Amino acid sequence: MSIDHKPETTRGQRWGVPALGLAMGVGYIAIFLARNEPAMAATGFVVMAVYVLILVAASRRSEAAALLRGEATDERRHSINQRASAFTMNVLVLVLLTGFVTELIRGNSGHPWDVLCGVSGLVYIASTIYFSRRG
């Protein structure tokens, strides 16, 4: 399977995840200051900033950090990214189903687990149809 991407990462690929991480940190500041929780605002931003700094600093020496930073530059890295995504999806579906069944056993309606299970199932079906037709 050949990938039609350039082997080098572009500036947008290299800095997209760090920029998004810092933007989320700023979002945490805005949300928690609006809720009058300055300690949580600072904590949220610091956690995101430290995550971004670790990714940027480690991505030259660590393939895992480079992948988390969005640097999937060759077929092997794309394969790792796909396998990690599939594994994550399987774990999340297991967590969603466990939460849904647990709520039903407790005598509750199963909400919001039912909605999350339904959305994940519909997305999986739609993406399977899309990618099977796309080739």
LOSEVEX-270995 format. One record per residue (C-alpha): residue in three letters; x, y negated, z negated. Coordinates in steps of 0.001 Angstrom, whole numbers, padded with zeros to 6 digits, always signed. Each point is the difference from the previous one (the first is absolute). Layout:
BEGIN
alaXYZ;...
//
This chain:
BEGIN
met+000000+000000+000000;ser+001589-003218+001142;ile-000641-003356-001597;asp-000077-003075+002190;his+001250-002381-002675;lys+003300-001819+000089;pro+002573+001675-002249;glu+000816-003276-001742;thr-002387-001515-002462;thr-001297-003441+000741;arg+000101-002818-002495;gly-003762+000333-000485;gln+000334+003693-000834;arg+002833-000604-002440;trp-001686-002858-001833;gly-003689+000894+000347;val-000212+002158-003133;pro+002097-002359-002172;ala-002088-002977+001161;leu-003227+001865-000745;gly+001342+001007-003425;leu+000813-003599-000903;ala-003368-001169+001368;met-001702+002540-002263;gly+002035-001333-002917;val-001229-003528+000765;gly-003524+001417+000239;tyr+000393+001492-003468;ile+001060-003409-001287;ala-003084-001655+001496;ile-002431+002666-001199;phe+001305+000260-003549;leu+000406-003749-000472;ala-003605-000416+001150;arg-000935+002536-002688;asn+002127-001934-002532;glu+002456+002870-000449;pro+003450-001571+000532;ala+001898+002987-001410;met-001610+002334+002533;ala+000652-002570+002758;ala+003704-000033-000811;thr+000162+003767-000460;gly-001730+000708+003303;phe+002310-002293+001918;val+003145+001306-001715;val-000952+003628+000724;met-000512-000763+003695;ala+003156-002130+000227;val+002115+002725-001613;tyr-001478+002592+002377;val+000860-002200+002991;leu+003522-000656-001282;ile+000628+003712-000518;leu-001250+000799+003517;val+002119-002690+001617;ala+003133+000832-001989;ala-000286+003774+000337;ser-001218+000283+003588;arg+003521-000123+001468;arg+001178+002949-002087;ser-003186+001984-000576;glu-002080+001479+002779;ala-002993+000262-002334;ala+000205-003720-000823;ala+000358-000813+003698;leu-003117+002029+000779;leu-001941-001685-002797;arg+001135-003301+001448;gly-001546+000931+003356;glu+003139+000963+001899;ala-001189+003092+001877;thr+002501-000324+002842;asp+000239+003504+001447;glu-002021+003176+000452;arg+001258+001548-003226;arg-001049-003007-002061;his-003368-000133+001749;ser-000467+003686-000837;ile+000889-000611-003662;asn-002451-002901-000087;gln-002791+002115+001524;arg+000600+002907-002388;ala+000068-002332-003008;ser-003230-001646+001174;ala-001720+003364+000485;phe+001145+001221-003415;thr-001218-003226-001621;met-003383+000356+001695;asn-000361+003565-001241;val+000818-001003-003578;leu-002402-002950+000124;val-002818+002197+001315;leu+000651+002445-002841;val-000142-002854-002531;leu-003212-001359+001538;leu-001715+003390-000009;thr+001134+000670-003571;gly-001386-003361-001125;phe-003286+000625+001809;val-000497+003493-001430;thr+001015-001176-003494;glu-002636-002738+000096;leu-002649+002480+001148;ile+000934+002424-002808;arg-000346-002854-002507;gly-003540-000587+001261;asn+000756-003245+001819;ser-000845-000908+003578;gly+003562+000427+001284;his+000188-003622+001078;pro+002433-001543+001178;trp+001790+003285+000680;asp-002713+001043+002455;val+000524-003098+002128;leu+003775+000413+000009;cys-000313+003688+000943;gly-002427-000890+002777;val+002231-002728+001407;ser+003067+002235-000038;gly-001917+002799+001717;leu-001394-002308+002683;val+003395-001569+000657;tyr+001575+003447+000302;ile-002672+001162+002456;ala+000214-003204+002052;ser+003791+000032+000119;thr+000037+003682+000981;ile-002374-000729+002896;tyr+001978-003085+001037;phe+003425+001645-000037;ser-001226+003218+001647;arg-001362-002016+002946;arg+002957-002375+000143;gly+002428+002846+000482;
//
